[in-house]
Amino acid sequence: MIIGRVLLYDRVYFHHKVRSAEAMVRLLFRVVERERKTSFTLRELLSDINDDSMTYLLSGEMNLGEMTGGVQESREVGGRIRVRRFYHRAFAFAERFLAGLEDFAPQDATDTRSMLWQHVLDALGSEDALEAFAEEIFDLSQRLHDAIPEIGSLPKLQRYEVIVDMTEDRVVASSRGVFMRTEGGELNYANLFFNPDKWSDAYKTQKKCGYVFAPRQAAKLVALATQILLFQKFGVLMGPQARHLCKLEFVPMADWSDWLAKARDKQLCSPETLLALTEEKPLLVQFRARDFKIPDGWLELQANLKSRLADEFQVAFAGGFVASVHEAVISGIEHICYAMEALEKTGEFVKSERPDEKRRLQNEILKALNARGCAAIEGTEVSGGETDLILPGNLIVENKVAGLTTDLQSLKPDAPWQARRYALAFNRRVFFVIIAYRPAAESKFLSLPERVSVLPLLESPEESVYVRFLIPWGTDTPSKAKTPA
């Protein structure tokens, strides 16, 4: 029964023609409500009429008491449904189609593909989000149609002729909770000779995909618009399998490249998008505000801290990271933020004497990290020198102590370059720098959220970024704080 359920979803319920038909029926209800400017009541939806009559009614070609349908757009969509002229697959998008990750280590490729796909699922997780994405595809399709002469020969689309459909996870069939009665009359878990969970997982990774449906004659135009938007909105590329599934092989790649170049000239496709789509160079995993795990108290002082860090990463390192590095960076930032908070509460660096870089600053940071269960190590011989700290994921932490400071932007400019030299040995282009500084005035004593920032390493031959943490020292006790001169 469970195997039958999985196969039926695969071969029947989620067949692309069935999904197109169901998507068009859902669209018809939305179009009718939009045209008549009122939602359907439960009584109307449960009217005792057959499907054909309901389709005529929704199309505005018959009435049933006070229940009315739509007008022009409803008639077009309803007419297609009645004569079975369903929209065709213009484009497909799925985790297994994500391109440009083939050269990474297998586990990194798998994890990165999963994280990128999850970003798409999160963004398109509701009917409203899918409808909004369809609206964007339609709008870009119209502008491409008007801007590119070769595409201009295709018929113009109508808004209701683009649908984005994503299946729900209804195919999941769990082995947990499946009971059978033994010969002795006792209930016990079923002794299954296969794992239904793996069947369901295999369906989600190997079969589940989203479709963009449109009239057949507009498939090329809609496919082009969809590819551009998938990259510009989510940073993902779909490989040739996505086109093959929709039978778009007849469109030569040279045509795609030519059309994309013209779209770029018309400011419909960014140069980054053109490069990504023609050379299959995707963005990797981007940092999002919700990824960061920051002490709650910090967010009370700076509510936009998470989004600020995400924006700074985007500006400093637009290409993104593979999943393993992304997770290591998120974990490293979390551990250091909590370690800084612990050191601030104990007043470890309040005393006026300058802390020794190795024996005091590094030691206190290491103790605070270890107290959180972060397996940081120190003093590792790399590249002919000895590192300060290395966090899990081979992330370098460079510690420095600065003197009396008025310019916080220019603190220890050599520190990130030194961190980079160590990081190159681990093939890392992201690293951490912790600088202890003595504020020249009370106004230079920053709050905890202000002490963390993400910066690009300018003039680096490879794209590099570092996360900088500041720790004030020599500030005396709070009772001795004075008004800035």
Disulfide bonds with the S-S distance in Angstrom:
none
